[in-house]
Amino acid sequence: MEFGASPRASSVLYDRSLSAISQITVGEVDWQKVFRGAKWFHVSGITPALGQSAAAVTTEALKSAKRAGLLTSYDLNFRSKLWSDKEAQACQEPMMENVDVLITTEEDTKVVFKITAVNDEEDEKFAKVSADSFKIVAQKLQEKFKFKIVTVTLRENPSVWKNNWTAIAYSDGKFYSDKSYMVEIVDRVGAGDSFSGGFIYGYLTSQNVETALKMGNAYSAIKHSIPGDLNWATRTEMESVMKGGSLRVAR
């Protein structure tokens, strides 16, 4: 990760060629055994981008998870340094029939699935990115792929080191939203994964989309303050942020 500062954006260098996951093959994993006792299976769109073999195993895993009765989620996570938009669309659209929960951004949805909040390129030039436009995208995704839940995260970038972050969810014809967090960035890498983890945990423990959304949003906001890929925040810290906790030093 090469960290940027205005006017230069941060940049990621991928070094995944010949990694273990890129060399995995269909039939190598006993998915029935892996999923025994499990409730949820989550996939990142980065995995199938690593090669045809990894993509085939991703499909195999999703199908196996559904046969085992698990809920499945998929973070679209488009990475232009790993594959083209056409490759991403051709590979991932067939996978969506085995996905219950899609986690995405408006930008990734536009690039991969060609779904936008507006129908005309000229209109798009003047369209303001907002929660309302995200709702349109979520609804279009649900209509096309029949997801149980669609979540869309929104990041506004006033500067490299200070962002506004929020998310919405759409399920059973209802939209859910949460407050926007102003985050001062120590390290933004892993924020999307933190949202996924917080949402999954929230849904498994509450069976409530709105609760899951708020947990995912708060947990992701916290991640921006933690260096490294991993989020070390506890549930107590997450709940404090959800309640608008103080920035005074905890002693």
Buried (B, 14 or more C-beta within 10 A) or exposed (E): EEBEEEEEEBEEEEEBEEEEBBEBEEEEBEBEEBBEEEEBBBBBBBBBBBBEBBBBBBBBBBBBBBEBEBBBBBBBBBBEEBBEBEBBBEBBEEBBEBBBBBBBBBBBBBBBBEBBBBEEEEEEEEBEEEBEBBBBBBBBBBEEBEBBBBBBBBBEEEEBBEBBBBBBBBBEEEBBBBEBBEBEBEBBBBBBBBBBBBBBBBBEEEEEBBBBBBBBBBBBBBBBBBEEEEBEBEEEBBEBBBEEBEEEEEE
